[in-house]
Amino acid sequence: MAVIRVSGPAAGEALDALAGRRPEPRRAALRALRDPRDERLIDRALALWFPGPASATGEDLAELHLHGGRAVVAAALDALLALPGLRAAEPGEFTRRAFAAGRLDLAEAEGLADLLEAETEAQRRQAILQSEGALSALVEGWRERLVGAMALVEAGIDFSDEDGVPEETRAAARQDVEALAQEIAAALADTRAERLREGFRVALMGRPNAGKSSLLNALARREIAIVTEAPGTTRDVLEARLDLGGYPVVVADTAGLRDAQDLAEREGVRRAEAQGQAADLVLWLEDAAAPQEPPAIEARELWRIAGKADLASGPADDRRRVSAKTGEGLDELAEALGRAASTALGTAEAPGLTRARHRDALRAVAAELDAALGRWSALPEELLAERLRTAAAELGRITGRIGVEEVLGRVFSSFCIGK
């Protein structure tokens, strides 16, 4: 099936032109779709009519649910675009119109974009949470508390001639602002929501010919990396995005670490070391029959993996034994990686900052609050209130209350045409 959506003032006339007459609002009706230019039958489809403002975009909106063959869709689009006042939608334009109509805010729109791109259950849960307004509610609660503190400070201006009133209101406002500053600092320190969008990063590292590429292919269950007997085959970084235990895990295959003479291989080694430093977890792969202490790698966490276990026998040690050839230990390794990702990324059940722009805005809020608290007693009420007003405005940028024109294009361009 395919769905064609038309939104705007000409949506009703377009539906009339192709479907003959509009169905009852928000009720699907079977219609013969005909090209108004020659009355040729395009398809028999379901037609729906949503008069604004009670529609997804806040405008008059029509939908055609028709058979999904390319020729059918092309004929319907051709007939629609031949009508006056209609044009093809830009990426994300329907969601942008919904934002402009107040049907959702900017953070909710970003949650919808994340939902469209979600690859794992944890990402889906987080995207649903944000698209349903959890982050927006948190930010709006902060903003309302800031406005309340600002009102207390300004009350000191209005009642400056009353004994003790300015001091009392200023002290009450400070308690609220201090508590809020602590909550915002905690939110900035928690990077789990943003990392969940990007994935838990794992770097496969080891000496040349240790079996890293074979392990990547085995974990991904498809051929991603070229595998040969010749050492140094892998020069660049190859990545596979995996769903392990419902969490996104990005596994990177890297060049083998050695004193390379070849210029390209040296660059591969440099990139491998950079991957190890950036990764949440390094899997150091070594021959099961010949244990080697890993070199001094700058890594957050490192697991030693005994590869090619099918070729070696001997007493068990503290290394995880795997064989890309026989499958030994692969399921156990995948489960362990899923648990590590779950521990690092959290449960996705609480709202968090999912994008760099959220973090940038909240840093600006924190800076304003710190500046206000640092000179709380010295600043006059007017300047103190202005600090809090600026902080509240920065919070408004997260949900799109103010000053978002410069980010709208970037946010909605990531959507597909149909959204």
Secondary structure, DSSP 8 states (H G I E B T S, - for coil): -EEEEEESTTHHHHHHHHHSS--SBT--EEEEEE-TTT--EEEEEEEEEE-TTSSSSSS-EEEEEE---HHHHHHHHHHHHTSTT-----TTHHHHHHHHTTSS-HHHHHHHHHHHH--SHHHHHHHHHHHTTHHHHHHHHHHHHHHHHHHHHHHHHHTTTSTTHHHHHHHHHHHHHHHHHHHHHHHHH--HHHHHHH-EEEEEEESTTSSHHHHHHHHHTS--S---SSTT---S-EEEEEEETTEEEEEEE----S---SHHHHHHHHHHHHHHHH-SEEEEEEETTS---------S-EEEEEE-GGG------SSEE--TTT-TTHHHHHHHHHHHHHHHH--S-S----SHHHHHHHHHHHHHHHHHHHTTTTS-HHHHHHHHHHHHHHHHHHHTSSS-HHHHHHHHTTS-TT-
